[in-house]
Amino acid sequence: MASHTHAGKRIRIFIGEAETWRGKPLYRAILEIAQQHGAMGATVLRGIEGFGPEHHLSTERLPDISDNLPLIIEIVEHEERVNALLTMLDQLVQRGTITVTPVEIVSGGRAS
């Protein structure tokens, strides 16, 4: 099996679980945008504890403050397509943080 690598970017979006966009959970809207854009892949990770820019602690340990647990949405995309995706994401993420990190994408294929 042969494999090759190429440059890509990992976009990480840090938001609260309670954030919404046009009546639906923000994480779902972000996934839909990434899918429509043709991103290579996306995953939503749910944190058990964390805080954001306002330093309000959210934790699953205390049920009365567990209504806005932290979420991380990771999207992997080809380097040349990231800026277009970021433009769309910037419109959706009003309260949160977006980071971009270079990654090496390894894709395998069958040897001919």
C-alpha positions in Angstrom: 0.0 0.0 0.0 1.4 3.4 -1.0 0.8 6.6 0.9 1.6 10.2 0.3 1.4 13.3 2.4 0.4 16.9 1.6 0.0 20.1 3.6 -3.3 20.8 5.4 -4.7 22.8 8.2 -6.6 21.8 11.4 -9.2 24.3 12.4 -10.3 24.1 16.0 -13.3 25.9 17.2 -13.9 26.3 20.9 -17.6 27.1 21.8 -20.1 26.4 24.5 -22.7 23.7 24.1 -25.5 26.2 24.5 -24.5 28.4 21.6 -27.0 28.4 18.7 -27.2 29.7 15.2 -30.6 30.4 13.6 -32.4 28.1 16.0 -30.1 25.1 15.9 -27.1 24.1 17.9 -24.0 26.0 16.7 -21.9 22.9 16.5 -24.4 21.4 14.1 -24.4 24.5 11.9 -20.6 24.4 11.8 -20.6 20.7 10.7 -23.1 21.5 8.0 -21.0 24.3 6.6 -17.9 22.1 6.7 -19.7 19.3 4.9 -21.2 21.6 2.3 -17.7 23.1 1.8 -16.4 19.6 1.1 -14.0 19.6 4.1 -12.0 16.4 4.5 -13.4 15.7 7.9 -14.9 17.2 11.1 -15.4 16.0 14.6 -17.2 17.4 17.6 -15.6 16.8 21.0 -17.5 17.4 24.3 -15.5 18.5 27.2 -16.2 17.6 30.8 -15.0 20.9 32.2 -13.7 24.2 31.0 -14.2 28.0 30.8 -14.1 30.5 28.0 -13.2 34.2 27.6 -15.6 35.2 30.4 -14.0 32.7 32.8 -17.4 31.1 33.7 -16.6 27.5 34.7 -18.8 24.8 33.2 -18.5 21.3 34.6 -20.4 18.1 34.5 -19.6 17.5 38.1 -22.2 20.0 39.2 -25.5 19.5 37.4 -26.7 23.1 38.0 -23.9 24.6 35.9 -23.5 21.8 33.4 -25.8 23.4 30.8 -23.0 24.9 28.7 -20.2 22.4 28.6 -17.3 23.2 26.3 -17.2 21.8 22.8 -14.3 21.6 20.3 -15.0 21.2 16.7 -12.0 20.0 14.7 -12.0 20.3 10.9 -9.2 19.1 8.7 -8.9 20.7 5.3 -6.5 21.1 2.4 -4.3 24.2 3.0 -5.4 26.0 -0.1 -9.1 25.7 0.9 -8.9 26.9 4.5 -9.3 30.6 4.0 -12.7 30.2 2.2 -13.9 28.0 5.0 -12.7 30.4 7.7 -14.6 33.2 6.1 -17.8 31.3 6.5 -17.0 30.1 10.1 -16.2 33.6 11.2 -19.8 34.6 10.5 -21.2 31.8 12.7 -18.9 31.9 15.7 -19.8 35.0 17.6 -18.6 33.9 21.0 -15.8 31.4 20.9 -12.3 31.0 19.6 -11.0 29.6 16.3 -7.4 28.4 15.9 -5.6 27.1 12.8 -2.7 24.8 13.0 -0.6 23.3 10.1 -0.9 19.6 9.8 0.5 16.9 7.5 -2.2 14.9 5.9 -1.3 11.3 5.2 -3.6 9.6 2.8 -3.1 6.0 1.7 -4.1 4.3 -1.5 -3.6 1.0 -3.1 -0.3 0.5 -5.0 -0.9 0.0 -8.7 
